[in-house]
Amino acid sequence: MNKEYISTSNRKYDKSHLKWVEGKGYEGVVYDYQLNAPGSSKDGWHYIGCTPEEETRRKMWNRPKNSYSGKGIAQARKEFGPDKFDYHVLETHYNEDLEKLVNNLEEREKHFIEQYDAEVNGFNGNKGGTGRLGMKVSEEEIARRQASRGDFRHTEETKALLSIKGKDRVVKQETRDRISRATKGKKRTEAQKQAQSARQKGKVPVAATAAAKEWVKHNGGGYWKNQSLPDSVKANMKKAQQERGTDCITTFPDGHEEAFPTMLDAANATGVAVGSVKYSIDHLNTTRNGFKFRKQ
């Protein structure tokens, strides 16, 4: 079962969950869940959200066992029940560029959270927009997360996936300007210079400047610089990767199962992130896309 995904800077979306309107583009909404519980001190409180997957989000809301967004609204759904909230679409937006649509929805979400005071006297856990904007984490929570993380290390497959995604990432001009302002006028200490020098010794310089490019031109850039890997080498690399990897069985949403030699193979076949595959294997849970993974 091959799914088609569309990626934005923050996440990827299953294309089958998106609504396309001819002449307008992708459709997204800013919505409001208002508690209708007369007699409760929270009667009339709001939860503001936004999504380009309205139908999917509505289905999640109407399934009581599904978790839903932040802690505040999750507790409220558990306390009062999903049917005690009235649903309203506050605004509908369209854009042929999904990234621009999501950014616009998040800006409007922030506007309505402020308008309805939904962060303080409502169920939103933050100011909105990014999912964590304005959220403060306590020292106890930081300590708990560090303890639970333990000796965690990314697998080689995850590192490779992160590397690929990082290469395709485009840094916005406003981000570049902010970094420039923050670093302008700063000078490195001698200790910092020595530490950088020690790290770079024995490494091939990256051609980031004219001088570095000239160095690479005369000294080369490593054995595989500007060369293609032979199929035999690729096959050996694949074999070594599979020998190191974790064999796993994948249960698809329709119930059929397939075996894959590594978690990365399973991830590529299903469109599920490698980290989510590993989490499913470790915790025997089902991913939000309906896949389940286990060791063979």
N, C-alpha and C positions, 0 to 999 in steps of 0.2 A: 504494500500500500504506500504509494508515493504521494506525499503532500507537497504543495508549493507554498513557500514562505516568502514574505516581503519583510526585509529588515530595515529598521530605523536605528538611530544612534543609541537608543535605550533598550530596544527589544525587537523580536521578530514576531510577525503576525501570520497566522494561517490564512492564506488568501481566501479559502472557502468561507471564512467567518466574516469577511469584509463585504460591505455593500457598495457596489459601483452604480452611480447614476449617470446615464448617458448625458454628455454635455456639461456635467458638473464635476464629476470625479468621485473619489471615495467619500462616503458619508460618515460623519461622526457626530456624537451628541454630548452635551453637558446635561447631566440629569440630577434630580433631587429625590431622595427618599425622606419623607416627612412622617414622623411617628404620630400615629393616631391612637392615643391611649389616655382617654379622659380620666382624671383622678391621679395620674402620675405626674411627678414634678418635671418629668422630661417630655410631657405631651407637647407636640408641636416642634420638637427639635428636628434639625435637618442633618442629612448626610449628603454632601455634594460630591459627585464624581464625573468622570468623562471617559469616553471610549469610542474607538472606531468599530467596535464589535458589539453593538447594542444587544442584538438578539442573544449572543453567547453569554453576555454578562447577565441578562435577565434570567436565563436558564439557571445560571450559577446561583443567583439570588433565591430562586424558588426551590432550591434543594437545600433543606435545613442542615444536612450533614456537611455541605461544602463550606470551607472557610471563605471569608469574604473580606478582602482588604485589611484595614487596620484593626487594632485591638478594640477601640471604642465601639465601632459599628458591629464587630463580631460579638461582643458581649451583649449589645442591645438586641441583636437578632436572636440570641440564645434566651435572653430574658423575656422578650415580648413576643417573639415569633415573627417570621418574615411577612406574614399576612397583616400585621399591624402597621405596616408602613405604606403610605400612599406614594405612588411613583409618578413623577412629572418630568417631561423633557423640557428643560429650560431654554436651550438653544440647539439648533441643528446647523452644522457647518459642512462645507464641501471643499475638496481640493484634489487635483489630479496627482499632487505630490503628497504621499502619505506622511512623510516627515514633517512637512509644513502644516498639514492638517492636525497632527498630534500636538505640535508646538502651539498652534492656535487654540486647540481645545484646552490645553493645560493652562494657558494664560486666562481663558475665560473661567476655568474652574477656580483659579485663585480669586478672581473677581467676585464670584458668587459665594465662596467660602467667607470672604470678608463681609459681603453684603448681608448674609444670613447669620453672621457671627457663629458659624458652624464649628470653628475650632474650639472656642471657649464654651459656648452654650449650644453645643451640637455634638455630633458623633465623629467629626473629622479629627484625626490625630495630629494634623499639621496644617500649614498654610496652603498646601496643594501645589500642583504644577509638576513636581518631580517625584512625588510619593513620600519624600522625607524632608522637604523644605521646612525649615524652622523647628524641626524636631530636636530636642535635647536628650541625650542619652546619659543616664545617671552613672556614677562611678561603680555602683553595684552591678548594673547591667553590663558595663564594659568588662568588669572582672569576670562575670559569669560567661560572657562570650569567649574571653580569652581562655578560660578554664575548659570550656566545651570544645574549643578548637584543638587544644592539646598539641600533639606532634604532627598536625595535619600538613601534608605536602601534596602538591599537584602531581598527577601522573604525567608521564612523558607525552601521552596522547593529548591530555588537556593542555599542556604547555604548547604543543604544536598547534592546537586549535586556537589558543589565545594569540599565538604569534601571527597566524594568518589573519585573524580579525584585526589585530593591531596594525598590520601593514596597510589594510584598506581604510583605516580610520582617518577621517579628514578633520583637522583641527580648525574650528571656526576662527575668523579674523578677530572677533571680539575677545576670544580666549587668548589668542596670540598677543593682542594689545595688553590684556590684563597681566599676562606673564612678563611682558616687556617692562611694564610700569613697575612691577614688583621687584624686578632684578636690576633695573637701571641704576647705575652708580655703585653697585655692590662689587666689592673686590674679594677675591679668594685669599685665604690666609696661606702662609707657606706650608702649613700642615696639610691643607686641602690639596695644594698643588702636588706635594710629594705623594699623597695617597692616590691621586689620579694617575700620576706617573707610574707608580708601582702597579696599578691595575692594568695599565696599557702596555707594559713591557712584554714583548714577545707576541703581541697581537698585530694583525695587519691593520693599518690605519683605514678608517672609513673615508671614502672620497667625498667629504662634506665641503671642502674648500678647494680653491684652485691649486694650492700647494699640495694638498693631499691627493688630488687627482693626478698631478704630475708624478708624485711618488709612486702611485699605483701603476702609472703608465710605464715607468722604468723598472719597477720591482715586482710587478705582478700583484694579483689579489688573491692568491691561494690556488691550489691545484684545479679546483672546479670553476674558477673565474671564467665566465663567458662560455662555459662548456655545458653540454646537455648530459644528463646521467644516462648511461646505456640501459637498455631494458633489463639486461642481466643483473646490473647493480640494483635497479629498482626492485627486481624480484627478490634478491637476497635481503634487501632492507625490509620488504614486506614480510618475508618469512621470519626474519629476526623479530620484527614487531609482533607478529602473531604468536611466536613462542613465548614472548614476555607478557603478552596480553592476557585478559581474562575471558575465557570462553563463556558465552552467555546465551540463554534462550530468551527470545523476544515474543511476548504475547501481544498481538495486534488488537486494536479496538473491536474488530469483527470476530475475534476469538481464535483465529488460526495462529500457529506458532512457527517461528523460524530460528535456526541456530546460526550464530555468528562467531568467528574465531576471536574477535576482540570487541571491546566496548566501542571503539572508534568505528568499526564496521557497522555495528548496530546503530550508532548515532547517525552515520551517513545514510543508512537505509531508511531511517524513520524520521529524520529531521529533528530529533531530540538532542539537546546538548549533551556532551560526554559526561559532564558533571551530574546531570539529571539521571543519566543511565546508571552511573555508579551509586547515586543516592537511592535509586529504586532497588538496585541489587542489595545494598547494605540494609535497607529498611523494609524491603518487600512491599513497597507502596506502588501505586499507579500514578503515572505522570498526569499532568493536567490535560494532555492531548489523548489520554486513554491507553497509553502503552504501559506494559509491565515487563520488567527484566529480572532474570534470576541466573545464578551460576549454573553451568551445565553439569 
